[in-house]
Amino acid sequence: MAARNDEDAEMIEVRPRKRIRSSTKRKRATSPTHLPRVPILFAPFRALGLITNHIPFYIQTRSYKDATEGPRIHILTCLGRSWALWEGGKMGLLFVGPEVQDPISCLVMDGDAVWAASGVHVIKYLRGKEVSRVSNPLQTPLAFVILFGTQLLALTEDGARMIIWEVSTNEQALSTTIQFDIGFTATSILHPATYLNKVLVAGKEGDMQLWNIRTQTCIHKFSNSLLRTLPSQQHMNSLSSPITALTQSPAIDVVGVGFMSGEISVYDVRADERLMRMYMDNGGIKALSFRSDGHPILASASSSGHIALWDLDSGGRLLHLIRGAHDGAVSALEWVPGQSVLISSGEDNSVKQWLYESPTAVPRLLKFRSGHHAPPHLIRFYGEDGKQLLSASADRTLRYISVVRDSRSYEMSQGSLARKATTLSKPLTSLKFPPITSISCSSTRSKDWDDVLTAHADEMCVRSWTVLNKRVGKHTFNSAESSKRKSPSGVVKCVCVTACGNFGLAGSSTGEIHMWNMQSGLKRKSFKVGPCPQAVIDRLELSSMTKTKASQRSITGLASDALNRAVIATTSDGTVNFFDFHTCTLDQVIVLPTPASSMMLQRDSGLLAIVCDDMVVRIIDIETRRVVRELACGVHGRILDIAFSSDSRWIVVTSLDSVIRTFDIPTGQLINAFRTPSVATSIAFSPTNDFLATTHVDSVGIFLWANRSQYSEVAFRAISEDDIAEVALPSMQGSEEDEALEALEKLGVEDKPADVFSTPSQLDGDLVTLTLLPRARWQTLLNLEVIQQRNKPKEPPKKPEHAPFFLPTLPGVEHRFAVEEKKQEMQDKHTRRLDKIAVNSQSTLQKLLVESDKNSSSNDALFDYIKSLSPAAIDLELRLLAFNSLKQFLRAIKRRLQSHLDFEAVQALQNVVLRIHADVIIENEDLRTELEELVKVQKKESGRVLDLLASSLGTLGFVRDIQ
């Protein structure tokens, strides 16, 4: 979302209308203008698992010359505030439109252009980019649009008017507005084949009208009584039923009309006569479609998710009925032109293709794309690469979600439920497992046996799953299986798979923990939390319950460490129990101030996070078994889920106040918090630290947030509960790689805080400051003569024997050819005039010495230049010092010592100068005077350094002695 808004801001000069709407959306997403600008750690990236919603899809077929694969199919679906274009062959995603401010109410296609009705606007897109838009002059929302030649027809939401635009030119102009009579509420428009300038308008009252949009006149009105009922069934006409489906048949003048009552009429609009009538039970008609490959078959879909096929040659006889084709109401139904393939979409967030191999054969599911049709409430990352998610939803399914590519996502199979549903005549949903309440997985032995465990609502058994085979596993572990059991059995509350993948554990509501072998399914061990500790009874002031039974202590969280040494369990009465993994004995019990609702263990670091009912997350180190951090998460909503980062530095918490908080564990500070439009029910942090995944109460998708610290430098600081930014949920991006990269490139903005600390060049004038250059620099300068003598070549370099005479080379490490060497020798002849000029010229060091002698403030520039030279260059510069330059150099060294800067550099320079020019200094009286003054300053500053070292050594010795 953030990346797309920035892109819109760059295009403000091209499309000012789009820029206005984008800025309005951004202002709406951050509506509380009084909130401060807070650096957001997690930036919206993309949404997963969104296929379609209740808005009907639009199908487009394209035929190409000399094509052998048949026509190409494009399916346009609605995602709420954006749209998606799918390729029908492999159901791959082609484009995703940008988000708009208002929800989309209708979609149509015209060639490569996509038209979407949103609020009072109809927006035109080309290749996923907005190019133009038209607006309703009445400023009322639009509910239905249709393309009619070069004109765009739209119905207002109240059904009172039809608005017509001329869109053939680049500048779309409003053509006319048609107002319907009082008592007629338009719901949909259909253009009958071969009818010129005429459209059929269906009404909410069950009537239908034929309009000429050119003359703006109503030609004919079809009454509800003729459309719906036969003369012998006049008693059914007491109540009018809205028209919910209207479609054109292959025959001219014949249309199919569907009603909310479940009735279907095949009607001749020219003769104003109904040809046949069908009826579907259990819901109203949502969609109709006639087969166009020569077989007179009508397909109808109901609001209960059934699809029926009717044989029109037999007077509307029912051929097939697909019960539960969708888990919700069917929103649209279309036959592929010229093929025996039927495409359907439903409110269960799925698009399916059905193949009819013969008119009498039972249709079979050919291909589909689907997601959760109920909001997921539990997600966890699977594996160590951070590319897969396991999500559980209230639709009683477990889905495998790919973060990399949506086409790799699938639903974990629960067996041949479709066959059982057909045999038992029950809905497919009723045979699925109950909703999942706990998930645990380990991919260590995923290729050998089952690797996922799930606990289900109000069940005493635990089910295993295999991700490799995409189905439910071999074993169902029953926690109630125990010989000589006298106590009642409890339901399973939480599960855990050990890090090695060999064992699975389950904690029940009776305080018992059972362990099974994941390979054989045999029960291995049992753990019991025992009676309620006295400290908990005293805290709860339950004096009458001193004899609390173990069956009344429910297990709320379960974990095992990385080396299978301990099993950790939390209980609903507020205790943390540590068991020995091998002996099953209870080693230690930690009593918490409040009850614990859940827990999570970071196995790599040994940190155990416990969610308590007082809205505090307490972190326990399982090695020391002490509470090391207490993180308060506000006061307005209980904590729903927590997630650790892979490096154990952060912990992310979501709560009922719609705020997702990030805490820095070492400091215990809140470093990031943002509020989402809806409550996040579950969160999961990627093992690679790149994404945070969230699920929300009002959406069937899974939302990814990019970790900005992975792509840019983010400055962290402690924030308060008042510094909470409001962020919109991520949108569904396209599958193109460039869009994802652009979204990541625009994440690192405004991360530098205002109060950046920079270390000064000198901390205090009373201290002595070194140059901070490598120690080898000055050691090399002091021993340069020895190094040069050691590195002196033993013999002069020899000319290569086999070097070609026409390619002379230059000496050095790299091979360089000296083709014009002779010409350069002629040009490089020195003359006496040049030698005289060279003698009188000054080096850079000598010039800086003159400036430093005149102005003491230039002393810093002199020593900065010296520190930038190599040891050999410094030695050469010092050897070239003349009488006046030598005197100036001694003064510069004395001033540098008095400024308490570059102490070790000054010592090295003194050593080299005195060794090279000692005879000159001794013979000259002026230089000897300067040297005497330098000796006095040297003794004073050396004593200062020795005093500071002695003081530091004494302090260090004192600290060592007292420890």
N, C-alpha and C positions, 0 to 999 in steps of 0.2 A: 504494500500500500504506500509506504513512504517513498519507495523508488519511483512509483508511478506518479505521485503527486509532484515530485521534483521534475520529472520529465514534462509534465503539463506546464510547469512554471517556465520552462525554457521555450515552450511553443506558444507563449501568450500573444506574440505578434501575428502568428499564423491563424490561430483560431481563438479570438477573444471570447466567443460564446462558451467554448469548452473550458477556458481558463476561469471564467466566472463561476461555473458550476463546481469545478474542482476546488476552488478556494472556499466556496460555501461548504463543501463537504468537509474540508479540513477544519474549518471553524466549528462545524457541528461536532466533529470527533473530539475536539478539545474545547467543549463548550464552557467550562468554568474558566473564564479569562483571568481570574485572580490567581490561578495556580502559577507558581514559578516555573521557569524552564529547568527541567531536571534532565541530565544526561541519561538516556535510556540504554540499558545494557543489552536488552533483547529487542531487535527490530523486526517488525512483521515481514515474513518471507513468503509463505504460500500456504494454501489449504489443500488437504488431501481428502479423497473419498467422496467428492461431490460430483454427481452424475446428472441429475435432473430433479425437478420439483413438480408441483401440481400443474404448472403451465404446460399446455400441449406442445410437443415438439413439431418441427417443420422438416419435411423430407424433400430433398432435391436430387433428381437423377440426371446424369449427364452421359450422353453417348458420343463416342469419338469414332472417327472414320478408321476403318481397318482394325478396330479393336476386337480382340478375341476373348476377352474376359467378361464381356457384357457391360452394361452401363455402370458408371461409377456413382456411388450413393453417398450423399452427405446428409447428416442428421444434425439439426440445430436444436439444442436443448437450453432450457433456462436454469440458471443457478441462483436465482433470487435477484440480486442487483447486477449480475453480469450474465453472460451467455457463453456457451461452449459449442464448438463445431467439431463433429466427430466424422471420421471416415468409416463408411459402413462395411467395407471389406474386412478389416481386422479390428474394427472398433477402436482405432487409434485417435488420439486427440490432435486436432489440427491447429485451432486457434481458440483463444479465450479473450472475450471482450473486456474492456476496462469497466470498473465498477461505476455505477451511476448513483445519484442521490436517492431516487425513489425505486421501489421494486418494479421489475419488468412484468408487464401484464400480458404481452403478446409478442410473437416473433414471426417474421416472414423473411424470405430470401428472394432476391432478384439477380440472377447471375452470380457475380462475386460479391454483391452487396448484401448486407444484412440490415434489416430494419427492425428496431426494437421500440416498443411503446413503453415509456417510463414516465409516470406522472402525467404532466400536461404536454410532454414532448414525445415526438417520434424521431429517433436518432438513427442516422445512416452510418454504417461502418464498412470499411474496405480493408481486408486483411487484418482485422482486429483493431483498426484505428478509426476514430471518429472523423468523418469528413463533412457532415452537415447535419442539420436538424430542423424540424418544423415544430411549431407550437400551436396549441389550441388557443384561439383568440378568446374563448370564453373562460380560460384559466381553470377548467375543470379536468379531473383525471380522465385518461383514455383507457378503455377496457378491451377493445378489439380493433385490429387493423388488418387490411387486406390490400394487396396490389391488384389493380384493375387496369391493365394496359399501362398507360403513362400516368395514371392517376392513383393516388393513395387515399383509401377510404378508411375512416376510423369512427368508432362508436364511443360516445362518452360513457362514463361509469354509471350515470343515472339512467342510461338507455333512452334519453329523450331526443338526442340529436345525432345526426350523421354528418361528419365533416369530411370535405373532399379537397385534396391538394393536387395541383399539377406539378409532377416531379420529373418531367421529361427534360427540362432545362437545368442548368446549374443553379439558377436561382429559383428555389421552390416558392410557388405562389399559392395562396389560398384561392380555391376555385369557388366553392359555395358551401353553404350549410343548410342541411335539410332537417326540419323539425317534425317529429312524428306527432300523431294525434294523442290526445289525452286518453289514457287507458291502454296504450301500447308501449311496452318497454322492450327495446331492442337488445338482443344478447349476442347475435352472430350474423354474419353476412356470407352469402354464397353466390357465386356467379354461375348460373346455369350454362352449360355448354351450348354454343352457337347462338346465344341470346345477345343481341347487340345493345349496349348501353343499359342493360337491365340486370338487376341483382335481386336475390331473395333475402329478405330480412326476417329472421326468426325472433319471436317475442317471448317474454317471460310468462305471459298469460296463456301460452299455448297456441297463439295465432301466428300467421305468417303472411307477409305482404310482398308483392312484386313491385319494385320501383324502377323508374327510368331516371337515371342520374343525370342525363343530359337535359331533359325537360323538367326535372325535379317534381315529377308527378307520380302518384301511387296508381298503378295500372289495375291491380286486383288484390283482394284480400281473401285469404284462405281461412275459413272459420275453424275453430277448435273442434267442433263436432264432426266435421268431415275428415279432419286429419287423424283423429284418435279412434273413435269407436264405430262399430258396425251398427246398422239400424236395430238389430236384435239386442244390442247391449247399451241402450240409452241410459240405463240406470248408472253406468259408470261415468257419465258425463256430468255428474253433480258438482264435481270439483275440477277446476282446470289444472293442468299439469304443464310446467314450463318445458319448452323445447331445449334440450341439452346437447343435441348432436344434429348436424345437418351436413350431408355429403352428396356429391354428384355420382350417379351411376354411369356405366359405360353406355347405356341406352340414352338417347336424346329425350329430353323433357321429363326424365324420371329421376327423382331424388329420394334419398333415404332420410327419414326424420325420426329422431329418438327423443323420448320424453323421460322426465324424472320418475314417472310412475313405473318405468320398466317396459313400456310399450314401444314397438317399432313399427313404423308405417313406411311402405314403399309407395310413393305417391307420384302420379302423373300431373305435373303442374299445368300442362297445356289443356288437358281435358278436365282438370279440377276433379280428379277421381283417384281414390285410393285403390291400388292394385292388390296388395296383400298386407297382412298384419301378423306380427310376431310379438312374443312377450317373454321377458326374462325376469325370473324371480330374484329376490334377495338384493334389491338395490336398483337405482335408476340407471338409465343408459348414459354412459360418459362419452362414447366414441363409436362411430360407424365407418365402415370402409368396404367398398365393392371390389371384388377381384377382377383384374383387367386382362388376364391371359386367356380368355375364352371360356372359362368355367363360371357359370352363373352362381356365385357364392357371395353371401354377405357376411361379414364379420362384425360382431358387436361386442362391446365391453361394458361391464357394469361397475358400479361404485363399490361392490364387494370384492373385486379383483378377478372375476371370472371372465373368460372369453368364449363366445358362442359362435358357431358357424352354421349358417342357414342355407339350405338348398332352394334356390328360387325357382328351379324348374318343377319342383314338387310342391309349389304353393307355400314355401317358407318352412319346410320340414327341417327339424334340427338334425344336423349331421354330427357335430362333435361339441362337447362342452369341456373346456379346460378349466377345471376348478382350481382356484388359488394360483392362477397364472402370475399374479402379483400379490404381495403381502398387504397391499393397500388398494385404494381405488385406482383404476386404470385411467390415465389422463388423456392418452391419444392412441390411435390405432390406424395404421396405414399399410396397404399392400404395395410392395415394390412393383412398379409398372412392368408388365410383361413377365413377371416371375411368380413362382408359387411360394414366396417368402412374405411373411407378415411381421411387421415391426410394431412393437407395443412399448409404451412407457407408462410407468405408474408413479404414484406418490410414495412408493417404497424406495425411491432413489435408484431406479434401475431402468435400463433400456434393453429389451430382449428381441431376438429375431427367431421366428418360428418357421420351420420348413415343413411344407405339405408335399410329400412325395407323390401322393395320389389323392383324388377327392375322397376316397373311402378310408384311407389310412389315417391313423391317429397322428396328429401333428407332434413334432418333436422339437425340443429346444436346440437351435443351431449355434448361436453365440450370444453373448450378453456382456454388459458392463454393469456392475452393481456396487453398492456400498451399504452402509448401515441405513436402515429406514427408521431407526429410533436413535436418539442421541447417545453416543457411547459414554460410559461412566468410568471406565478403567482402562488405562493404556500402560504398557511397559515396553521398553526397547528389548529386542531379541538379538543375541549375538554381541560381539565385541567391535564390529565395524560401524555400528550406528546407522545401518541402512534398512533395518526392518523393525516393524512395530507389531505388537500383539494388542488388539483392542477388543473389549467386551462391551456389549450394548444391551439395552433393555429389550431388543428384538430377539434375545436368546441365542445369539450367534457369537462365535469367536472368529475374528478376521485377522488375516496376515496382511499388513499394510507395508508396501514398499515406499521408502522415502525417495528413492532415485527415480523410479518410473511407475506410474499408476497402473500400467497394463500388467505388472507383475503381482498385483494385489489379488487376493482371493479369499473366499470364505472356507474355513476349516470344515471338512465334511463330518457330519454326525451319523453317517450311515445312509441306507436306502430308505429315507423317510418318505420320499414321493410315492414309492410303491406301497409302503405301509399305509399312507394316507388314502390312497386309492382303494386299497383292500378294506380298510376300516371305515371308509366314507367319513373321514375326519379332516379338518383343516390341517395343512402341513405345519403351521406354527404351533398347534397344540401338541405335536409329537416331539418338539425340540426340547433340549435340556433347559432346566430353569436358568434364570439370569446368573451370570458369573459374579461372585463377590470377591474372589481373590485369585491372583495369577502368580505363578513362580516358574522360572525356567532356567536352564543351564545348557548351553550349546557344547559343552565339553565332550559328551558322548552322543551327540545328535545323530551320528551316522550308524550307531550301534543299536539304540533302542529309544524309547519314548523320552522326551526331554522337556515336556511342559506339564504342569499340574494345575488343575483348577478346582476351586470350591464353588458350589452353587447354593443359591438361596434355599434355606430350609431343607437341606439334604444332609444325610449322614454319610454320604459317600464322596470320594475324591476321584476325579477322572484324569487320566493321562492322555496326552496328545503327542503326535509326531509331526513336526513341521516338515520333515523330509518327505513324508508321504501325504501331507496335506489333509490329514484326517484325525479322527479320534483314535487313541491308542488301544493297545491290547487289554489293559488292565483297568479295572474299577475297584479302587480300594475302599472297603467298607469299614468305617471307624467303629461300628457297633459289633463287629465280629470279635467276640471274646468268650471263652469258655467260662461257665459258671457265673455269668453276669447277673447280679442282683440289682444294681443301680440302673436307673433309666439312662438311655443313650441320648447324647446331645448332637446337635447339628454341627457341621464343620464350619469354623469361622475363618481360618487362615491356613495357608499351605506354604511349604518351602521346599525347594530342591537344593541339595547340597552343591557346593562349588565343583566337586568332582563329577557330579551327574549320576552317581550310583544310588543315592537314597532320596526318598521323598518323605516329608513329614507333614502332618496335619494336626492342627489344634482344634479342639471341640469346645462347645459351650459348657461342658461339664468339668473343664480343667484338666483333661487328659490329652496327651500328645502321643501319637503313634507314628512309627517309622516303618517304611516298606522298602524293599529292593526294587529299583526301577526296571531292572532287567527281567527278573522272575516274577515279580508281583507278590512275593511272600513277605509276610509281616516279620520284622526283625526285633524291634524294641518298643517299649512303652515308657513314657515319662509322666509323672503325676506331680502337680504343683503342691498338693497337700492342703492342709487346713489354712484358714485365713490367719495371717500373723496378728499378734496382739496389738501391734502398733497401728495396724489398719483399723481394727475394731475400736481402739481408743479414738482414732481420728474421726471415724464416722459416728461415734457415740452410740454404738449398737450394743449396749450391755446385755440385752436379751438374746443376742445372737453370738454368744461366746462359743457356742458349739457349732460354728459354721461348717457345713460340709463342703468337701472338695467339689461336689457336683454343682455348687452354686457359684463357682468361680470360673468365669468364661475367659478363654484365651482370645486376646485381641490382636496379638502380633507374634510372629514366629520367625526365627532366623538361626543360621548356623555359621560359624566362622569359616575362614578360608582353608584351614588345616583340619577340619573336623575334630576339634578338641572340645568345643562347647556348643550347647544348644541353648538359645536364649528365648524366653517367652515373656510376654507382658499379659497382665490380667486386667479385667474390667474394674477391679477394686483398687488399682493403682500400685502394683508391685512388678518388679523386674526380676525374673527367676533365671539363674545360671545353672545349667545341668552339665554334668560330665557326659560327653558324647558316648563314651565306651561303657562306663559303669551305670549310667542312667541315674546317678545320685544327684540330689539337689545340693549344690555347693554353696550358693549364696543367694540371698534375697535382698533386694534394694526396695525400700518403701518410698513411693513418690507422694508428694503433697496432695495430688488429685488423681482421679482415675485416668488410665491410659486407653486411648481409642485405637491407636495403630502405632506401628514402628517400622523403621527401615535401617538396615545395616549396610554400611560401606565396607566391604570385606577387605579391600586393599589397605585401608588405614585403620580399621578396627574401631570406627566411630559408629555409635548406635544412636539414632535420632528417634525420640519417642514423642508422639503427639498427645498432649494432655488436654483435659477438658477445660482448664483455666486459660486456654488459648496461648499456651507457652510450649515451645519445642525444647525439650531437654536433651542434651547430647551427653552420652556416657562413653567413656573410654573402656572398652571391654578388657584391656590388659590390667589397668589399675582398678576397674570397676567402681569408678567415681564419676559423679556428674561434673563435667568440665565446662559446660556452657548452658545458659538458659536464655532463650531467644523469645522475646515477647512479640506477638503478632497481632497487635491491636486489641480493641475491646468490643468490636461491633459484630463479629461473626466467628463461628468456630472453624477450626482448621479442617480442610477436606483431604488434602494430600500433600506429600513432601517429596523432594527429589534431591539427591546429592549430585554434585559435579564429579567427574571421573578423577580429578586430582584432589578431591575431598576438601577443597578450599571454600566452596560455596554450598549453600543449601537453599533451595527454592521452595517456597511455601505458598499454597493457595488456600483461600478461606471464603466464607460465605459473604463477605463484604465486597466481592468481585475484585479484590486486590491480589496481585501476584508479587510476593516479596522475595528479595534475594539478600541473604545474610552472608557476611564474611566470617567464616568460622574462627580463624586465628584471633581476630580482634573482637568478635561478637557484635559487630556493628551492622546496621541495615544500610546497604550500599545501593540498592535499587528497588523501586516499587512503582508499579503502574496498574491502573484500573482498566478493566476490559468492559465492554458493553453488557456482557452477561457473565454469570458466575462460571468459573473454571472448575469443573468437577474432578479432574484428574490431570496430573502433569508427569512428564518423564524427561529426564536429561540424557542426551545422547552420550554414549561411552566415549566418543571422540571429542566431546565438548563443543560441537559446532551448532547443535540445534536443541531447542526446548520445544517439546510437543505438548499441546494442551487440548482438552475436550471441554465443551461448554453445554449448558443445560438446554439451549434452544437451537442447537445445530447438530446435524448428522455428520459433519466433517471433523477432521483432525487438523489442527492448525500448528504450523511450524514457525518458530521465532528464531532468527539467526543470532548467534552470539557474536556481538560486535567486537569483542576482545580478540577473537580469532582472526579478524581481518584488518584491524586497525588498533592503534594505541588508545585505550580508554582510561582516563584518569578517574580513579575511584575515590569517593569521600563519603563520610558518614552523613546520612540524611535522617530527617525526622518523619513522623507519620503524616505531617502536614504537606510534605514535599512529594506528592503523588501525582504523576502525570496520567492523563486519560488517553488511551491508545485504541484505535479501531482494530478489529480483527483482520488478519491477513486475508487476502483474496486469492482466488485460484488463478495462477499464472499459466502461460502456455508452456508447451514442451520444448520450445526453442531454447537453445543453450545461451544465446546472446542475452535474452531477457533476464535469465537467472544471474548472469555475470554482471549486468548493469545494476541489478538490484543489490548485489553485494558491494559493488564499487561505491555506491552512494551511502553506505552505512557509516563510514567514519567521518562525522562532521561535528564541529563544536565540542571537541573532547578536552581541550586544554583549559584548565582552570585559570582564574585570574591571578591567584596568589602562588605563582611558581617560584620556588626558592632556588637561587643560584649561589654557589659558593664564592665568596669574595677572594680576591687574589692574596690578601693578607688578613688573617683573622684578628690579630691584635698587634699593636706596635711594640709591645714588650716581649713578644715571642720572636723566634727566629724561623724564617720561612725558607724551605728548600725549593729547588727548581722543579721538582717532580718529573725530571727527565730520567731515563734509564741509567742505572748505576754504571753500566758498561760504557756509556758515552765518555765519562770522565776517566775511567780506568784505561780506556783505549788511548785517550789523549796523553795521559802520563807515561804510558809505555809504548808510544808510537814508534820510537826508534828501534826498540827491541822487536816489535812486530814486523817492521819493514825489513830488518835484517834477517828475520826468520823466514819471511816470505820471498826473499830475493831469489830469482831463478838461478839454477845451477849452470845453465848454458843458454846462449842466445837462441831465440826461436828459429826454427828451420822452415824453409820454404817447402810446401807439399810437393812430393815427388811427382804425383800423377795429375797435378792441377793443369788444366788446359792453358796454353800460352795466351789464348785470346780472351780469357775470362780471369783477369787478375782479381784477387780478393783482398779485403782489408782485414787486419788482425782484430780479434775479438771473439766473443762467444757466438754471436749471430753471423751467418754467412752473408757478407756484403761484397759486391763486386765494385772494383775501382777501375772503371773504364776510362775516365778522363784524368787519370792520375798525373800524366805528364804535363797536361795543360795547367793543372792546379799547381804543380811545382814551379812552373814558369811565373805564375801569378803571385806565388807566396815568397818571392825573393825579398829579403829585408834590406832596407837602405839605412844609412847613417841618420838621416832625418827622422825616420820612424823610431830609431833607437833613442834619439834625444827626446822625442815627445813622450815615449813610454817611461823614461826616467823621471820626467817632470810630472807625470799624471799621478793621481791619488786613487787608492782603492776605496771601496765602500766603507771598510772599517775605519780608515783614516779620516774620511769625511765625517763619519758619525762621532769620532773622537773630538774633532774640532767643534762640532755643534754641542757636544756634551760639556766641553770645557767652557763654552760661552753661556750655555743655559743648562742648569742642573736637571731641569725637567726632561731633557732629552736622554738622560741616562737610561731610562727604561727601553727606549728604542734601540740603544746600543747593545744592551744585553739580550734583547729579543732577537736581534740579528745574529749575535754570537751563538745563541742556543739553537738557531735554525741551521747552522753550518755543521758539516761532518767533522770528526776529529782531525782528519788530514787537512781539511780546509782551514780549520782554526790554527793548526800548527804552522801552516804556510803564512797565514796572515800575521801571526806573531813574529815570525822570522823576518818579515819585511818591514817591521816597525823601525822608523828612523829615530833620530835623537829627539826631535820635538814630539813625535807621535808616542815615543816611549814614555816621555814625561807626562803627557796627557793620559796615557793608559794607566799609569800608577795612580793618578788622581781619581780616575773613574773607578778603579778598584776600591780605593779608600772610601769614596762616597757610597759605593754599593754595600760595603761592610757596615757603614753607619746607618743605612736604611733597613738593616736586618733582613735583606732579601738575598736569595740565590747563594746561600752560604757555601755549599759544597762546590758550586761552579767557580766562585771566587778563589777558593783554596786551590783548585786545579789550575786555574789561569796563573795564579801567583807562582806556583811551582814551575810551570813551563817557562814563564817569562824570566824568572831568575836563573834558570838553568841555561837559557839561550843567551841572555844579555847580561850575565853577571859581571863580565870583565868591563863592559862599557859603563855600567852603573857605578862600579867601584872607582874607576878612573875619573869620572865626572863628578864635580862637587854638587851641582844643582840636583842631579839625579840621586846623589847620596842623601841629600836633605829630604827629598820626597820619600825616599825609602825609609828613613828614620821615623817620619810621621806615620807611614803605613804600618811600621812595626808596633807603634803605640796602639793604634786602632785595632790591629790584629790581636794583641794580647788582651785588650779589653773585651772584644767580642768572643774570643775563644773562652775566656773565663765565664762569660754569660752562658754560652752553650753548655759548658761543663756543669754549671750550677743547675740549669734546667734538667739536664740528664740525671744528675744526682737526686733532684727532687722527685722526678718521675720514678726512678728506681726505688727510692724509699717508700713512696706511696704504693707501688706494686708489691713490694715485700710485705708491707703491713696488711694488705688485702689477702695475700697468700697465707699469712700466719693466722688470721682470724677465721679462715674457712676450715 
